[in-house]
Amino acid sequence: GNSVTQMEGPVTLSEEAFLTINCTYTATGYPSLFWYVQYPGEGLQLLLKATKADDKGSNKGFEATYRKETTSFHLEKGSVQVSDSAVYFCALITRPGNQGGKLIFGQGTELSVKP
Amino acid sequence: DTAVSQTPKYLVTQMGNDKSIKCEQNLGHDTMYWYKQDSKKFLKIMFSYNNKELIINETVPNRFSPKSPDKAHLNLHINSLELGDSAVYFCASSPRTKNTGELFFGEGSRLTVL
């Protein structure tokens, strides 16, 4: 079946450190891939997306590249800030463009950035 | 103005009770969803509605019944609450009839069943 696997958290970094959160997926067909972020006490927000192989999504200094050969969509940021502390969810949608397509989430990775 | 709003934000109740969570979106979206987030932050889709029509119904117990009076509202009613229903329930909406995966989430409703 379709699934998303993320690296275990929590991840604790110092401010200005480099961030990588690994995400791999299993899917049939050609899924679209996403990173969502959940700040404390809030709902999820779309951070970035990629819809086809080799696409790079980017937003707020975060980047992720859709790698079909390794079925991965790792999230990176060159220099994290305390305000980036949140839970990050990798996700895919099966059958994008179809009403029945479902957004499937990974288990989430909690990031804590210390000053 | 809050785009996707849920009420109540917190709900504490006893096993066996019936409760409802309401959701409204003012974004003009056609599709709305309910997701359940468990204590380990794992998110799972429960239902989706497109313009008041049920599109996705995951293997959710019959005790859960969504109701969409119009395309801006999707309410969730839960009968005979059980301990395992304790979770955060998120409502979301999507801007397009055909799902592209870009969802707008509410802030969540934390349900605690004692």
Boltz contact constraints between the chains, C-beta under 6 A:
constraints:
  - contact:
      token1: [A, 32]
      token2: [B, 101]
      max_distance: 6.0
  - contact:
      token1: [A, 34]
      token2: [B, 101]
      max_distance: 6.0
  - contact:
      token1: [A, 42]
      token2: [B, 107]
      max_distance: 6.0
  - contact:
      token1: [A, 43]
      token2: [B, 90]
      max_distance: 6.0
  - contact:
      token1: [A, 43]
      token2: [B, 105]
      max_distance: 6.0
  - contact:
      token1: [A, 43]
      token2: [B, 106]
      max_distance: 6.0
  - contact:
      token1: [A, 43]
      token2: [B, 107]
      max_distance: 6.0
  - contact:
      token1: [A, 43]
      token2: [B, 108]
      max_distance: 6.0
  - contact:
      token1: [A, 44]
      token2: [B, 105]
      max_distance: 6.0
  - contact:
      token1: [A, 46]
      token2: [B, 102]
      max_distance: 6.0
  - contact:
      token1: [A, 87]
      token2: [B, 41]
      max_distance: 6.0
  - contact:
      token1: [A, 93]
      token2: [B, 101]
      max_distance: 6.0
  - contact:
      token1: [A, 96]
      token2: [B, 100]
      max_distance: 6.0
  - contact:
      token1: [A, 97]
      token2: [B, 98]
      max_distance: 6.0
  - contact:
      token1: [A, 99]
      token2: [B, 50]
      max_distance: 6.0
  - contact:
      token1: [A, 99]
      token2: [B, 55]
      max_distance: 6.0
  - contact:
      token1: [A, 101]
      token2: [B, 99]
      max_distance: 6.0
  - contact:
      token1: [A, 102]
      token2: [B, 45]
      max_distance: 6.0
  - contact:
      token1: [A, 103]
      token2: [B, 101]
      max_distance: 6.0
  - contact:
      token1: [A, 105]
      token2: [B, 43]
      max_distance: 6.0
  - contact:
      token1: [A, 107]
      token2: [B, 42]
      max_distance: 6.0
  - contact:
      token1: [A, 108]
      token2: [B, 41]
      max_distance: 6.0
